[in-house]
Each structure stands twice: as structure tokens, then as C-alpha cells.
């Protein structure tokens, strides 16, 4: 096989202007008498670098390449009935009449591997940019001197910067294992700045190669592997930090409404999670309305409409709950807890009756789909990033309402001293209703955000109610800054604990830590100030 391949390669190199004739001759050799002859022809076609050989190799791999009784090689495709249509594998033109005595050219697993390698080389020179990019990334799997030569030639003629970078990256990867000592050292120096786990594994194999690898190469691979390990460790911290911020923003969205109602009114609202659930179902209903009644081009706007809709729906339900149940139970926290827990069960059953028990899927708009890769496989998804920004906007809006409006002034007055606020003419009952509606509306907007990172179900709120209370108690009841610090802190701590202790044990550790912290600071990180806070 080696002699035949050398002969075929020499034929290719001396073809010069007769490149088409060389291609035709090599395609004819695909009908060789033995598998070894066919493997040599396939390898020579890969070395030829002529993209016109791709149809013949694909047909051979798919079992559609035939040899006629007169020795011609053709591509056979289904015709009428059991008949075959035949085309020339080089020009692609249909043959009429179809050559007689067609016999399928057989392949085995070893030949299929050769075809895959040859196709990888040929697609590096394809006119299609996407094909070249895929081939450049796949070429790293075939570590041979022939692959190195093909990659060097492809890099010389490639004009696209991204494709050329992928070609050079694969060239360095192949060069590590198939190059000379000098080439290996140069490739290791180039790859040492990467953060790909695959590259780390390749360098680790060289570092552990024992006596097979030259000492200088082994030392360079060891140093490069350690450098990659350090960068990967930093990358892990960055990933945990982003995921912690993402989780913290979700906790903040879920808890911020509770912080308002709990802080101003002292109400332990166990139905707060159901306000989140109502916001998520409002998003689902809005999505379905856009799909059914509006043009498809408008679909991406459904999420923008869902935000105020969810705020109004959840806020209205919250106001109705406060007026019909909670206002009769002020000063009786245990009864309030039991009553709102009963309301939460009723709301869950109502949603099951209307929408059914199965989860509902809410699709991301196109502008929230996908993400971008920073380095080493660290992907920042658009939906998580937008949720973090959305959370920041809600927090800023609440701060503006509380500090810059008359309603906010009244709310702060009631929080600090309810009796004095009432004596000054502030309608505390009205403030309570509006505050509860505001907190519930914010929870509804949290449901809009949560619908973009998971399915919507009647139990959605129960997943966040305990964490919401932990955030509020840890940060300080009724304090927005404390809620922000508590949510982000718990989110980041959870994500850093999960790789070490696991998800469940990590939550247990956090819960125990909060219990111990509350023993030292019963009012949380940021305690309220005022006469009411001292009671």
C-alpha cells in the first residue's frame, strides 16, 4: 500500500497543468482490486487538495460508487423502479446510456476512516466558508505528517481570519504529537496560552509520556500544562462568580417584593411564591396570545408586554388578598402565616384547574436566545445576562419610588413608626394596600424573568419562597440594600460551595450559617432604624 500511495502521490505532483486528468486517474483507482489499493487512492485524493474529489469520496462512503464492466467509475443514484441513474464522479454530468454491468465498490471500517480523513483535508479548500471552518476544527483529530502539510498549505491560502486561526490552532495541536522536536517545542509554546481542556489533556499526555517523550519536550509540556491549570482555575472562579450573580439576581427578584411587604407590614406572606407563579403564567398567556392573534414578526415583543401585564395581574391579586384577608389579621403573625399558606394552596389549585398540572413552556425571544463564549468553554447566555440587568433596573426603580415619591415617603414613615404616621394624617390602611400590591407586582415581574430560565408550573413559587425568606432575614427585614447584599451573597456562596459539598449539602451549610448569624445579629446585616424597629 505504501508503494502504491507513493506512486499515486508522485503522479499528483507531476500532474501540473493536467490536474483534471490526475483527479480522474485517482478516482479510477478507487475501484482497485484490494482494500489497500483503495486506501492508497483515497489518501492520494486527500493530498491532491482538489475539492472536486468530495462527491466521489462521499459516494464511496455511502455505498453509491460503482465500477462498470468497461472499468469506468460512476456515481449511482436511484432512478425509476430498480434502475440506477449514473453520473460522472468528476464532472457531475449524467451518463446516458447508463454503463452496463455496474458493481458497487465495497468499503470496510479502515477505508471509512481514511475517507473521513481525506474529506477533512479536502473541505479545507472548499469554497463554502462554513465547510472550511468545520474542517479546520476537525483536522486536529488526525495527527499525521500529511495532515500537517495540508494544514500549512491551507493556512497559506486562507483569507478568512477566523478560519485561518482555526487552521493554525489545529496545526499546532497536530504538531505537538506528529512534529519534529523543534516543531513540538514551538507548538507547546503556542498552546501554553490556551485554556481548552482538550489542549490540557494533550499536554498532560506528553508530560506523562515517560521515556517515550524527549526530556526537553516533556519539561515544556509539563510547564505548559501547569500554566493552563492555573488559568483554568481562575476561569472556574469566574464561572462560579457569574453563576452566583445569576442565582443571586433570581433570588433578589423573588425576595425583593417580600422584603417590602414583610418590612412595612410585618406580614409573613406564604402566598408570595404564588404571586411569582401568577407572573410566570401571565407571561405564558401573553406568549400564546401573540402566537395566535398577531403576526409572527411581532412575537419577540411578547416579553416586553408581559412585564407590565404580570405586574398588574399579581399586584391586583395582592391588593385583593390584603383587603379581603390580611387586613383583619394585623398583629397576629401566626394566623397570617396560616391564612396566606391556605391562600397559596387555593391559588395553586386554581391554576391547575385553568391551565392543567403539566408544565408550560415559555420560549425565549430571539434576542434572549444563545450566548457568547468568553474563553475555555465559558459561555455567557443572553437570558441570564438580561435577567441580571432586569433585576438591577427593578431595584433602581424601587429605590426611586421609595426615595423620590410621596408614596415612598409615606411607606418609609409607616415602616419607621406606624402610630406617628397615622397621627400625622398618613392613611396607613391605604399605604398597606398599595405596599402589598407593589410587593406582589414585583413578585409577578420576577415570574416573568423566571419563565425565561425554566418551565412554568403551579409549584413554581414554592421553589423560591424559603430562599426568599432566608434572603430577607439575612439581609435585614425591610431593607433593600440588605436584600441586595443577602441575595447576591447567598447566590455566590451557594455556587462556590456546590462543587465542594454538592447542591443539597451546600444549601444545608448555608442554612446553618444563617441560623448562627441570626443568633449574633437578630435583625440581619442591615437593621431598620426608628422607633418601630425597637419594639
SESEGU-363196 format. One record per residue (C-alpha): residue in one letter; residue number from 1; x, y, z. Coordinates in steps of 0.5 Angstrom, whole numbers. Last residue first. Layout:
N
aa:A	i:NUM	x:X	y:Y	z:Z;
...
end
This chain:
535
aa:X	i:535	x:-81	y:95	z:139;
aa:X	i:534	x:-74	y:98	z:137;
aa:X	i:533	x:-75	y:98	z:130;
aa:X	i:532	x:-82	y:101	z:131;
aa:X	i:531	x:-78	y:107	z:134;
aa:X	i:530	x:-73	y:108	z:128;
aa:X	i:529	x:-68	y:105	z:124;
aa:X	i:528	x:-68	y:98	z:121;
aa:X	i:527	x:-62	y:93	z:121;
aa:X	i:526	x:-58	y:92	z:116;
aa:X	i:525	x:-54	y:85	z:116;
aa:X	i:524	x:-60	y:82	z:120;
aa:X	i:523	x:-64	y:84	z:126;
aa:X	i:522	x:-62	y:78	z:130;
aa:X	i:521	x:-55	y:80	z:129;
aa:X	i:520	x:-51	y:74	z:133;
aa:X	i:519	x:-56	y:69	z:134;
aa:X	i:518	x:-58	y:71	z:126;
aa:X	i:517	x:-51	y:69	z:124;
aa:X	i:516	x:-52	y:62	z:127;
aa:X	i:515	x:-58	y:61	z:123;
aa:X	i:514	x:-55	y:64	z:117;
aa:X	i:513	x:-49	y:59	z:117;
aa:X	i:512	x:-54	y:53	z:119;
aa:X	i:511	x:-58	y:55	z:112;
aa:X	i:510	x:-52	y:56	z:108;
aa:X	i:509	x:-49	y:49	z:110;
aa:X	i:508	x:-55	y:46	z:109;
aa:X	i:507	x:-56	y:49	z:102;
aa:X	i:506	x:-49	y:47	z:100;
aa:X	i:505	x:-51	y:40	z:103;
aa:X	i:504	x:-56	y:39	z:98;
aa:X	i:503	x:-52	y:42	z:92;
aa:X	i:502	x:-46	y:38	z:93;
aa:X	i:501	x:-40	y:40	z:98;
aa:X	i:500	x:-34	y:42	z:94;
aa:X	i:499	x:-37	y:44	z:87;
aa:X	i:498	x:-43	y:47	z:90;
aa:X	i:497	x:-40	y:51	z:96;
aa:X	i:496	x:-38	y:56	z:91;
aa:X	i:495	x:-45	y:57	z:87;
aa:X	i:494	x:-48	y:57	z:94;
aa:X	i:493	x:-43	y:63	z:97;
aa:X	i:492	x:-45	y:67	z:90;
aa:X	i:491	x:-52	y:66	z:91;
aa:X	i:490	x:-52	y:67	z:98;
aa:X	i:489	x:-48	y:74	z:98;
aa:X	i:488	x:-52	y:76	z:92;
aa:X	i:487	x:-59	y:75	z:95;
aa:X	i:486	x:-56	y:78	z:102;
aa:X	i:485	x:-53	y:84	z:99;
aa:X	i:484	x:-59	y:86	z:95;
aa:X	i:483	x:-64	y:85	z:101;
aa:X	i:482	x:-60	y:89	z:106;
aa:X	i:481	x:-59	y:94	z:101;
aa:X	i:480	x:-67	y:94	z:100;
aa:X	i:479	x:-68	y:94	z:108;
aa:X	i:478	x:-75	y:92	z:110;
aa:X	i:477	x:-72	y:86	z:114;
aa:X	i:476	x:-65	y:86	z:114;
aa:X	i:475	x:-60	y:82	z:110;
aa:X	i:474	x:-60	y:75	z:113;
aa:X	i:473	x:-68	y:75	z:114;
aa:X	i:472	x:-70	y:78	z:107;
aa:X	i:471	x:-65	y:73	z:104;
aa:X	i:470	x:-67	y:67	z:108;
aa:X	i:469	x:-75	y:69	z:107;
aa:X	i:468	x:-74	y:69	z:99;
aa:X	i:467	x:-70	y:62	z:100;
aa:X	i:466	x:-76	y:59	z:103;
aa:X	i:465	x:-81	y:62	z:98;
aa:X	i:464	x:-77	y:60	z:92;
aa:X	i:463	x:-78	y:53	z:90;
aa:X	i:462	x:-85	y:54	z:93;
aa:X	i:461	x:-87	y:59	z:87;
aa:X	i:460	x:-86	y:55	z:81;
aa:X	i:459	x:-91	y:49	z:84;
aa:X	i:458	x:-96	y:51	z:79;
aa:X	i:457	x:-91	y:50	z:73;
aa:X	i:456	x:-87	y:55	z:69;
aa:X	i:455	x:-81	y:51	z:66;
aa:X	i:454	x:-74	y:54	z:67;
aa:X	i:453	x:-70	y:60	z:65;
aa:X	i:452	x:-74	y:65	z:61;
aa:X	i:451	x:-80	y:64	z:66;
aa:X	i:450	x:-76	y:66	z:72;
aa:X	i:449	x:-76	y:73	z:69;
aa:X	i:448	x:-83	y:74	z:68;
aa:X	i:447	x:-84	y:71	z:75;
aa:X	i:446	x:-80	y:76	z:78;
aa:X	i:445	x:-85	y:81	z:75;
aa:X	i:444	x:-90	y:78	z:79;
aa:X	i:443	x:-86	y:79	z:85;
aa:X	i:442	x:-85	y:86	z:84;
aa:X	i:441	x:-93	y:86	z:83;
aa:X	i:440	x:-94	y:83	z:90;
aa:X	i:439	x:-89	y:88	z:93;
aa:X	i:438	x:-93	y:94	z:90;
aa:X	i:437	x:-100	y:91	z:92;
aa:X	i:436	x:-98	y:90	z:99;
aa:X	i:435	x:-95	y:97	z:99;
aa:X	i:434	x:-101	y:100	z:96;
aa:X	i:433	x:-106	y:96	z:101;
aa:X	i:432	x:-101	y:98	z:107;
aa:X	i:431	x:-101	y:105	z:105;
aa:X	i:430	x:-108	y:105	z:104;
aa:X	i:429	x:-109	y:103	z:111;
aa:X	i:428	x:-104	y:108	z:114;
aa:X	i:427	x:-107	y:114	z:111;
aa:X	i:426	x:-102	y:119	z:113;
aa:X	i:425	x:-105	y:124	z:117;
aa:X	i:424	x:-99	y:126	z:122;
aa:X	i:423	x:-102	y:121	z:128;
aa:X	i:422	x:-103	y:116	z:123;
aa:X	i:421	x:-95	y:116	z:121;
aa:X	i:420	x:-94	y:117	z:129;
aa:X	i:419	x:-97	y:110	z:130;
aa:X	i:418	x:-94	y:107	z:124;
aa:X	i:417	x:-87	y:109	z:126;
aa:X	i:416	x:-81	y:107	z:122;
aa:X	i:415	x:-84	y:103	z:117;
aa:X	i:414	x:-90	y:108	z:117;
aa:X	i:413	x:-86	y:113	z:115;
aa:X	i:412	x:-82	y:110	z:110;
aa:X	i:411	x:-88	y:108	z:106;
aa:X	i:410	x:-91	y:115	z:107;
aa:X	i:409	x:-84	y:118	z:104;
aa:X	i:408	x:-85	y:112	z:98;
aa:X	i:407	x:-92	y:114	z:97;
aa:X	i:406	x:-90	y:122	z:96;
aa:X	i:405	x:-84	y:120	z:91;
aa:X	i:404	x:-77	y:120	z:91;
aa:X	i:403	x:-74	y:116	z:96;
aa:X	i:402	x:-79	y:110	z:96;
aa:X	i:401	x:-80	y:110	z:88;
aa:X	i:400	x:-73	y:112	z:86;
aa:X	i:399	x:-71	y:106	z:90;
aa:X	i:398	x:-76	y:101	z:87;
aa:X	i:397	x:-74	y:103	z:80;
aa:X	i:396	x:-66	y:102	z:82;
aa:X	i:395	x:-68	y:95	z:84;
aa:X	i:394	x:-72	y:94	z:78;
aa:X	i:393	x:-67	y:96	z:74;
aa:X	i:392	x:-62	y:92	z:77;
aa:X	i:391	x:-66	y:86	z:77;
aa:X	i:390	x:-67	y:87	z:69;
aa:X	i:389	x:-60	y:87	z:68;
aa:X	i:388	x:-58	y:81	z:72;
aa:X	i:387	x:-64	y:78	z:68;
aa:X	i:386	x:-61	y:80	z:61;
aa:X	i:385	x:-55	y:77	z:63;
aa:X	i:384	x:-58	y:70	z:65;
aa:X	i:383	x:-62	y:70	z:58;
aa:X	i:382	x:-56	y:72	z:54;
aa:X	i:381	x:-52	y:66	z:56;
aa:X	i:380	x:-45	y:67	z:58;
aa:X	i:379	x:-41	y:61	z:56;
aa:X	i:378	x:-34	y:59	z:59;
aa:X	i:377	x:-32	y:54	z:54;
aa:X	i:376	x:-24	y:56	z:55;
aa:X	i:375	x:-26	y:63	z:54;
aa:X	i:374	x:-31	y:68	z:53;
aa:X	i:373	x:-36	y:65	z:49;
aa:X	i:372	x:-43	y:68	z:47;
aa:X	i:371	x:-50	y:67	z:48;
aa:X	i:370	x:-56	y:64	z:45;
aa:X	i:369	x:-63	y:66	z:46;
aa:X	i:368	x:-65	y:73	z:49;
aa:X	i:367	x:-66	y:77	z:43;
aa:X	i:366	x:-69	y:71	z:39;
aa:X	i:365	x:-75	y:72	z:45;
aa:X	i:364	x:-74	y:66	z:50;
aa:X	i:363	x:-80	y:61	z:49;
aa:X	i:362	x:-85	y:59	z:55;
aa:X	i:361	x:-86	y:52	z:56;
aa:X	i:360	x:-92	y:50	z:61;
aa:X	i:359	x:-91	y:45	z:66;
aa:X	i:358	x:-97	y:40	z:67;
aa:X	i:357	x:-102	y:41	z:72;
aa:X	i:356	x:-107	y:44	z:68;
aa:X	i:355	x:-108	y:51	z:66;
aa:X	i:354	x:-115	y:53	z:69;
aa:X	i:353	x:-116	y:48	z:74;
aa:X	i:352	x:-108	y:47	z:76;
aa:X	i:351	x:-108	y:55	z:76;
aa:X	i:350	x:-114	y:55	z:81;
aa:X	i:349	x:-111	y:49	z:85;
aa:X	i:348	x:-104	y:53	z:86;
aa:X	i:347	x:-108	y:59	z:88;
aa:X	i:346	x:-112	y:55	z:93;
aa:X	i:345	x:-106	y:53	z:96;
aa:X	i:344	x:-103	y:60	z:97;
aa:X	i:343	x:-109	y:62	z:100;
aa:X	i:342	x:-108	y:57	z:105;
aa:X	i:341	x:-101	y:59	z:107;
aa:X	i:340	x:-103	y:66	z:107;
aa:X	i:339	x:-108	y:64	z:112;
aa:X	i:338	x:-103	y:60	z:116;
aa:X	i:337	x:-98	y:66	z:116;
aa:X	i:336	x:-103	y:71	z:118;
aa:X	i:335	x:-105	y:67	z:124;
aa:X	i:334	x:-98	y:66	z:126;
aa:X	i:333	x:-97	y:73	z:125;
aa:X	i:332	x:-103	y:76	z:129;
aa:X	i:331	x:-101	y:84	z:129;
aa:X	i:330	x:-105	y:85	z:123;
aa:X	i:329	x:-110	y:79	z:122;
aa:X	i:328	x:-116	y:83	z:119;
aa:X	i:327	x:-112	y:87	z:114;
aa:X	i:326	x:-109	y:80	z:111;
aa:X	i:325	x:-116	y:77	z:109;
aa:X	i:324	x:-120	y:81	z:104;
aa:X	i:323	x:-116	y:88	z:103;
aa:X	i:322	x:-109	y:85	z:103;
aa:X	i:321	x:-111	y:79	z:99;
aa:X	i:320	x:-115	y:84	z:94;
aa:X	i:319	x:-109	y:88	z:94;
aa:X	i:318	x:-104	y:82	z:92;
aa:X	i:317	x:-109	y:80	z:87;
aa:X	i:316	x:-109	y:86	z:83;
aa:X	i:315	x:-101	y:87	z:84;
aa:X	i:314	x:-100	y:80	z:81;
aa:X	i:313	x:-104	y:82	z:75;
aa:X	i:312	x:-102	y:89	z:74;
aa:X	i:311	x:-94	y:87	z:75;
aa:X	i:310	x:-95	y:81	z:70;
aa:X	i:309	x:-98	y:85	z:65;
aa:X	i:308	x:-93	y:91	z:66;
aa:X	i:307	x:-87	y:85	z:64;
aa:X	i:306	x:-91	y:81	z:59;
aa:X	i:305	x:-91	y:87	z:54;
aa:X	i:304	x:-84	y:87	z:54;
aa:X	i:303	x:-84	y:79	z:53;
aa:X	i:302	x:-89	y:79	z:48;
aa:X	i:301	x:-84	y:84	z:43;
aa:X	i:300	x:-81	y:78	z:40;
aa:X	i:299	x:-87	y:75	z:37;
aa:X	i:298	x:-88	y:81	z:33;
aa:X	i:297	x:-85	y:78	z:26;
aa:X	i:296	x:-90	y:72	z:27;
aa:X	i:295	x:-96	y:77	z:26;
aa:X	i:294	x:-101	y:77	z:32;
aa:X	i:293	x:-107	y:73	z:34;
aa:X	i:292	x:-105	y:66	z:36;
aa:X	i:291	x:-97	y:67	z:37;
aa:X	i:290	x:-98	y:74	z:41;
aa:X	i:289	x:-104	y:71	z:45;
aa:X	i:288	x:-100	y:65	z:47;
aa:X	i:287	x:-94	y:69	z:49;
aa:X	i:286	x:-98	y:73	z:53;
aa:X	i:285	x:-102	y:67	z:57;
aa:X	i:284	x:-95	y:64	z:58;
aa:X	i:283	x:-92	y:71	z:61;
aa:X	i:282	x:-99	y:72	z:65;
aa:X	i:281	x:-97	y:64	z:68;
aa:X	i:280	x:-90	y:67	z:70;
aa:X	i:279	x:-93	y:73	z:74;
aa:X	i:278	x:-98	y:68	z:77;
aa:X	i:277	x:-92	y:64	z:79;
aa:X	i:276	x:-89	y:70	z:83;
aa:X	i:275	x:-95	y:72	z:86;
aa:X	i:274	x:-96	y:64	z:88;
aa:X	i:273	x:-89	y:65	z:92;
aa:X	i:272	x:-91	y:71	z:96;
aa:X	i:271	x:-97	y:66	z:98;
aa:X	i:270	x:-93	y:65	z:105;
aa:X	i:269	x:-94	y:72	z:107;
aa:X	i:268	x:-91	y:73	z:114;
aa:X	i:267	x:-94	y:80	z:115;
aa:X	i:266	x:-90	y:85	z:119;
aa:X	i:265	x:-93	y:91	z:115;
aa:X	i:264	x:-87	y:95	z:112;
aa:X	i:263	x:-81	y:90	z:113;
aa:X	i:262	x:-85	y:84	z:111;
aa:X	i:261	x:-89	y:87	z:105;
aa:X	i:260	x:-82	y:91	z:102;
aa:X	i:259	x:-78	y:85	z:103;
aa:X	i:258	x:-83	y:80	z:100;
aa:X	i:257	x:-83	y:84	z:94;
aa:X	i:256	x:-75	y:84	z:94;
aa:X	i:255	x:-75	y:77	z:95;
aa:X	i:254	x:-76	y:73	z:88;
aa:X	i:253	x:-72	y:78	z:84;
aa:X	i:252	x:-67	y:78	z:89;
aa:X	i:251	x:-66	y:71	z:89;
aa:X	i:250	x:-66	y:71	z:81;
aa:X	i:249	x:-61	y:76	z:82;
aa:X	i:248	x:-57	y:72	z:87;
aa:X	i:247	x:-57	y:66	z:82;
aa:X	i:246	x:-54	y:70	z:76;
aa:X	i:245	x:-49	y:73	z:81;
aa:X	i:244	x:-47	y:66	z:83;
aa:X	i:243	x:-47	y:63	z:76;
aa:X	i:242	x:-42	y:69	z:74;
aa:X	i:241	x:-38	y:68	z:80;
aa:X	i:240	x:-38	y:61	z:79;
aa:X	i:239	x:-35	y:62	z:72;
aa:X	i:238	x:-30	y:67	z:74;
aa:X	i:237	x:-27	y:62	z:80;
aa:X	i:236	x:-27	y:56	z:75;
aa:X	i:235	x:-24	y:61	z:70;
aa:X	i:234	x:-18	y:63	z:75;
aa:X	i:233	x:-17	y:55	z:76;
aa:X	i:232	x:-17	y:54	z:68;
aa:X	i:231	x:-12	y:60	z:68;
aa:X	i:230	x:-7	y:56	z:73;
aa:X	i:229	x:-8	y:49	z:70;
aa:X	i:228	x:-6	y:52	z:63;
aa:X	i:227	x:0	y:54	z:66;
aa:X	i:226	x:1	y:48	z:70;
aa:X	i:225	x:0	y:44	z:63;
aa:X	i:224	x:5	y:49	z:60;
aa:X	i:223	x:11	y:47	z:65;
aa:X	i:222	x:9	y:40	z:64;
aa:X	i:221	x:9	y:40	z:56;
aa:X	i:220	x:16	y:44	z:56;
aa:X	i:219	x:19	y:39	z:61;
aa:X	i:218	x:17	y:33	z:57;
aa:X	i:217	x:19	y:36	z:50;
aa:X	i:216	x:26	y:37	z:54;
aa:X	i:215	x:26	y:30	z:56;
aa:X	i:214	x:24	y:27	z:50;
aa:X	i:213	x:18	y:23	z:50;
aa:X	i:212	x:18	y:16	z:50;
aa:X	i:211	x:22	y:15	z:57;
aa:X	i:210	x:16	y:17	z:61;
aa:X	i:209	x:10	y:20	z:57;
aa:X	i:208	x:7	y:23	z:63;
aa:X	i:207	x:8	y:31	z:61;
aa:X	i:206	x:6	y:29	z:54;
aa:X	i:205	x:-1	y:26	z:56;
aa:X	i:204	x:-2	y:32	z:60;
aa:X	i:203	x:0	y:37	z:54;
aa:X	i:202	x:-6	y:33	z:50;
aa:X	i:201	x:-11	y:34	z:56;
aa:X	i:200	x:-9	y:41	z:57;
aa:X	i:199	x:-11	y:42	z:50;
aa:X	i:198	x:-17	y:39	z:51;
aa:X	i:197	x:-19	y:43	z:57;
aa:X	i:196	x:-18	y:49	z:53;
aa:X	i:195	x:-15	y:55	z:56;
aa:X	i:194	x:-10	y:57	z:51;
aa:X	i:193	x:-3	y:61	z:53;
aa:X	i:192	x:1	y:54	z:53;
aa:X	i:191	x:-1	y:52	z:46;
aa:X	i:190	x:4	y:57	z:43;
aa:X	i:189	x:10	y:55	z:47;
aa:X	i:188	x:8	y:47	z:46;
aa:X	i:187	x:7	y:48	z:38;
aa:X	i:186	x:14	y:51	z:38;
aa:X	i:185	x:17	y:46	z:43;
aa:X	i:184	x:14	y:40	z:38;
aa:X	i:183	x:16	y:43	z:32;
aa:X	i:182	x:23	y:43	z:34;
aa:X	i:181	x:23	y:36	z:37;
aa:X	i:180	x:20	y:34	z:30;
aa:X	i:179	x:12	y:34	z:29;
aa:X	i:178	x:7	y:29	z:30;
aa:X	i:177	x:5	y:30	z:37;
aa:X	i:176	x:5	y:37	z:39;
aa:X	i:175	x:5	y:39	z:31;
aa:X	i:174	x:-2	y:36	z:31;
aa:X	i:173	x:-5	y:41	z:36;
aa:X	i:172	x:-1	y:47	z:33;
aa:X	i:171	x:-4	y:45	z:26;
aa:X	i:170	x:-11	y:45	z:29;
aa:X	i:169	x:-10	y:52	z:32;
aa:X	i:168	x:-7	y:55	z:26;
aa:X	i:167	x:-13	y:52	z:22;
aa:X	i:166	x:-18	y:55	z:27;
aa:X	i:165	x:-14	y:62	z:26;
aa:X	i:164	x:-14	y:62	z:19;
aa:X	i:163	x:-22	y:60	z:19;
aa:X	i:162	x:-23	y:66	z:24;
aa:X	i:161	x:-19	y:71	z:19;
aa:X	i:160	x:-22	y:69	z:13;
aa:X	i:159	x:-16	y:69	z:7;
aa:X	i:158	x:-14	y:62	z:7;
aa:X	i:157	x:-8	y:61	z:2;
aa:X	i:156	x:-2	y:60	z:7;
aa:X	i:155	x:-6	y:57	z:12;
aa:X	i:154	x:-9	y:51	z:7;
aa:X	i:153	x:-2	y:50	z:5;
aa:X	i:152	x:0	y:49	z:13;
aa:X	i:151	x:-6	y:45	z:14;
aa:X	i:150	x:-4	y:40	z:9;
aa:X	i:149	x:3	y:39	z:11;
aa:X	i:148	x:1	y:38	z:18;
aa:X	i:147	x:-4	y:33	z:16;
aa:X	i:146	x:1	y:29	z:12;
aa:X	i:145	x:5	y:29	z:18;
aa:X	i:144	x:0	y:26	z:22;
aa:X	i:143	x:-5	y:27	z:28;
aa:X	i:142	x:-12	y:27	z:25;
aa:X	i:141	x:-16	y:29	z:31;
aa:X	i:140	x:-14	y:37	z:30;
aa:X	i:139	x:-17	y:37	z:23;
aa:X	i:138	x:-24	y:37	z:26;
aa:X	i:137	x:-23	y:45	z:27;
aa:X	i:136	x:-20	y:46	z:20;
aa:X	i:135	x:-26	y:42	z:17;
aa:X	i:134	x:-31	y:46	z:21;
aa:X	i:133	x:-29	y:52	z:19;
aa:X	i:132	x:-27	y:50	z:12;
aa:X	i:131	x:-34	y:48	z:11;
aa:X	i:130	x:-37	y:54	z:14;
aa:X	i:129	x:-33	y:58	z:9;
aa:X	i:128	x:-36	y:54	z:3;
aa:X	i:127	x:-31	y:55	z:-3;
aa:X	i:126	x:-28	y:48	z:0;
aa:X	i:125	x:-20	y:48	z:1;
aa:X	i:124	x:-20	y:46	z:8;
aa:X	i:123	x:-26	y:41	z:6;
aa:X	i:122	x:-21	y:37	z:2;
aa:X	i:121	x:-17	y:35	z:8;
aa:X	i:120	x:-23	y:33	z:12;
aa:X	i:119	x:-25	y:29	z:7;
aa:X	i:118	x:-19	y:25	z:6;
aa:X	i:117	x:-19	y:24	z:14;
aa:X	i:116	x:-26	y:21	z:13;
aa:X	i:115	x:-25	y:17	z:7;
aa:X	i:114	x:-19	y:14	z:11;
aa:X	i:113	x:-23	y:12	z:17;
aa:X	i:112	x:-28	y:9	z:12;
aa:X	i:111	x:-23	y:5	z:9;
aa:X	i:110	x:-21	y:2	z:16;
aa:X	i:109	x:-28	y:1	z:17;
aa:X	i:108	x:-29	y:-3	z:11;
aa:X	i:107	x:-31	y:-1	z:4;
aa:X	i:106	x:-34	y:-4	z:-3;
aa:X	i:105	x:-35	y:-1	z:-10;
aa:X	i:104	x:-42	y:-3	z:-12;
aa:X	i:103	x:-42	y:-7	z:-19;
aa:X	i:102	x:-45	y:-4	z:-25;
aa:X	i:101	x:-45	y:-8	z:-31;
aa:X	i:100	x:-47	y:-4	z:-37;
aa:X	i:99	x:-46	y:4	z:-37;
aa:X	i:98	x:-52	y:8	z:-36;
aa:X	i:97	x:-54	y:11	z:-43;
aa:X	i:96	x:-54	y:17	z:-42;
aa:X	i:95	x:-49	y:19	z:-37;
aa:X	i:94	x:-51	y:25	z:-32;
aa:X	i:93	x:-46	y:30	z:-31;
aa:X	i:92	x:-42	y:31	z:-24;
aa:X	i:91	x:-36	y:33	z:-28;
aa:X	i:90	x:-31	y:29	z:-23;
aa:X	i:89	x:-36	y:23	z:-21;
aa:X	i:88	x:-39	y:22	z:-27;
aa:X	i:87	x:-46	y:21	z:-26;
aa:X	i:86	x:-51	y:15	z:-27;
aa:X	i:85	x:-58	y:14	z:-26;
aa:X	i:84	x:-60	y:7	z:-23;
aa:X	i:83	x:-66	y:2	z:-25;
aa:X	i:82	x:-70	y:-1	z:-19;
aa:X	i:81	x:-76	y:3	z:-20;
aa:X	i:80	x:-75	y:9	z:-24;
aa:X	i:79	x:-68	y:12	z:-22;
aa:X	i:78	x:-64	y:12	z:-15;
aa:X	i:77	x:-57	y:15	z:-16;
aa:X	i:76	x:-50	y:11	z:-18;
aa:X	i:75	x:-44	y:15	z:-18;
aa:X	i:74	x:-39	y:12	z:-23;
aa:X	i:73	x:-32	y:9	z:-24;
aa:X	i:72	x:-31	y:7	z:-31;
aa:X	i:71	x:-28	y:0	z:-32;
aa:X	i:70	x:-31	y:-3	z:-38;
aa:X	i:69	x:-36	y:-7	z:-34;
aa:X	i:68	x:-38	y:-1	z:-30;
aa:X	i:67	x:-35	y:1	z:-23;
aa:X	i:66	x:-40	y:4	z:-18;
aa:X	i:65	x:-40	y:9	z:-12;
aa:X	i:64	x:-46	y:10	z:-8;
aa:X	i:63	x:-44	y:6	z:-2;
aa:X	i:62	x:-45	y:12	z:2;
aa:X	i:61	x:-37	y:12	z:4;
aa:X	i:60	x:-36	y:11	z:-4;
aa:X	i:59	x:-41	y:17	z:-6;
aa:X	i:58	x:-38	y:22	z:-1;
aa:X	i:57	x:-31	y:20	z:-3;
aa:X	i:56	x:-33	y:21	z:-11;
aa:X	i:55	x:-37	y:28	z:-9;
aa:X	i:54	x:-31	y:31	z:-5;
aa:X	i:53	x:-26	y:30	z:-11;
aa:X	i:52	x:-28	y:36	z:-14;
aa:X	i:51	x:-25	y:40	z:-8;
aa:X	i:50	x:-18	y:39	z:-10;
aa:X	i:49	x:-13	y:38	z:-5;
aa:X	i:48	x:-9	y:33	z:-8;
aa:X	i:47	x:-7	y:30	z:-1;
aa:X	i:46	x:-14	y:28	z:0;
aa:X	i:45	x:-14	y:24	z:-7;
aa:X	i:44	x:-8	y:21	z:-5;
aa:X	i:43	x:-10	y:18	z:1;
aa:X	i:42	x:-17	y:16	z:-2;
aa:X	i:41	x:-12	y:12	z:-8;
aa:X	i:40	x:-8	y:9	z:-2;
aa:X	i:39	x:-14	y:6	z:1;
aa:X	i:38	x:-17	y:4	z:-5;
aa:X	i:37	x:-11	y:0	z:-6;
aa:X	i:36	x:-11	y:-3	z:1;
aa:X	i:35	x:-18	y:-5	z:0;
aa:X	i:34	x:-16	y:-9	z:-6;
aa:X	i:33	x:-17	y:-10	z:-13;
aa:X	i:32	x:-17	y:-2	z:-14;
aa:X	i:31	x:-24	y:1	z:-16;
aa:X	i:30	x:-22	y:8	z:-12;
aa:X	i:29	x:-16	y:8	z:-17;
aa:X	i:28	x:-21	y:11	z:-23;
aa:X	i:27	x:-22	y:17	z:-18;
aa:X	i:26	x:-14	y:18	z:-18;
aa:X	i:25	x:-14	y:18	z:-25;
aa:X	i:24	x:-20	y:23	z:-26;
aa:X	i:23	x:-16	y:27	z:-21;
aa:X	i:22	x:-10	y:27	z:-25;
aa:X	i:21	x:-13	y:28	z:-31;
aa:X	i:20	x:-16	y:35	z:-28;
aa:X	i:19	x:-9	y:37	z:-25;
aa:X	i:18	x:-6	y:36	z:-32;
aa:X	i:17	x:-3	y:43	z:-31;
aa:X	i:16	x:2	y:40	z:-26;
aa:X	i:15	x:1	y:33	z:-26;
aa:X	i:14	x:8	y:31	z:-23;
aa:X	i:13	x:6	y:32	z:-16;
aa:X	i:12	x:-1	y:28	z:-17;
aa:X	i:11	x:3	y:22	z:-20;
aa:X	i:10	x:8	y:23	z:-15;
aa:X	i:9	x:3	y:22	z:-10;
aa:X	i:8	x:0	y:16	z:-13;
aa:X	i:7	x:7	y:12	z:-14;
aa:X	i:6	x:8	y:14	z:-6;
aa:X	i:5	x:1	y:11	z:-5;
aa:X	i:4	x:2	y:5	z:-9;
aa:X	i:3	x:9	y:4	z:-5;
aa:X	i:2	x:6	y:5	z:2;
aa:X	i:1	x:0	y:0	z:0;
end
